[in-house]
Amino acid sequence: MRKPKTISASRIEGALKTGLPGLLRRAENLCYQYELPTKLGTLLISPCEGAIRTRFEDVPPAAPCGASLNSYSGKWNFEGLDDDALVGRAIYWIERIAS
């Protein structure tokens, strides 16, 4: 059985750096390598193989669009990124709430 195609974490990281100018690098040993100030609070971001995993430091009162928000943990993940258009769409939704 063939493994499904996914976008590499390094390629997703490059797209995040290009598409989100307010992205800030965090300490090396943290689960989420980046943070982004947003209108809904600080968003922690981790580029992964085929995914952009994010979590708000504090669960926002309103859910952003683009992916479902876990109202308990504040996780707002973009999974199944198997082509650049999907990565671009995820970054679009993240950028919409950037402050």
N, C-alpha and C positions, 0 to 999 in steps of 0.2 A: 504494500500500500504506500502510495506517495504522500509525503508530508505536505500539508497545505503551504502555499507561498505566503510569507509575511514580510513586512518591511523591517529591516534591522533596527535595533535600538539606536545605533550611531547615526543612521540616516534620519530617524525621527528626531533625535536630539538636534541635528543640524537644521532641520525644518523648524523646530521650536525656536532656536536661537535667531533664525532669519525672520520668522513671522511674528515674534513677540519681543519687541525691543525693550520692554520693561522687565524681562526675565532676569532674575538674580540668582547667581550660584550660591548654594549653601555649603556647609562643611562636608567634607568627603565621606564620612562614615554614616551618613543619614540615609534613611529609606527613600526619602524624596530629595533629589539632588538640587532642585530648583524651587524658587518661590516667585510668585507674581502678585503684586498688589492689584486687587480688583474692587469693583463697586460693592461686592458682596463679602469682602474680607480677604485675607491672605489665602491664596491658593497654592498649595504645595504640589509640585509636579515631578513625575518620574517617567522619563522615556524608557520604554521596555520593548522587547521583541514583539512587534505586531500590536502594540498598545501604547496609549498615553494614560498613565494612572495618575489621578489627581485626588486631592482631599483638601477641603477647606479646614483651616485651623479651628474655626468655630462654625458649626452648621448654620448656614444663612437662613433668614426667615422666609426667603423666596427661592424657589428652585430655578436655576438657569436652564436654558434650552440646550438641545444638542445631544444630551445623554441623560439617563435618569439619575437623579440625585438620591443617595441613601440618606434618608432624613435622620438616621441615628448616628452614623459614623462621619457624615459629611463627604463621603467618597463620591466622585463624579468621574467615572472612568470611560475611556473611549477604547473599545476592544475590537479585535478582528480587522486591524488595519493592514490590508493585503494589497493596497495600491496607493500611489501618491495622492490621488484625488480624495481618498478617505482621510489621509493624514491632513491634507489641506482643509477639509471640511471640519475636522476636529479642532484644528488651530483657529479656524474662523469663529467657532462657537466660544472658544476660550478668549480670543481677542475681543469679542463683543462685550465681555464684562470687565476687561482690563481697565484700570483707572489711569 
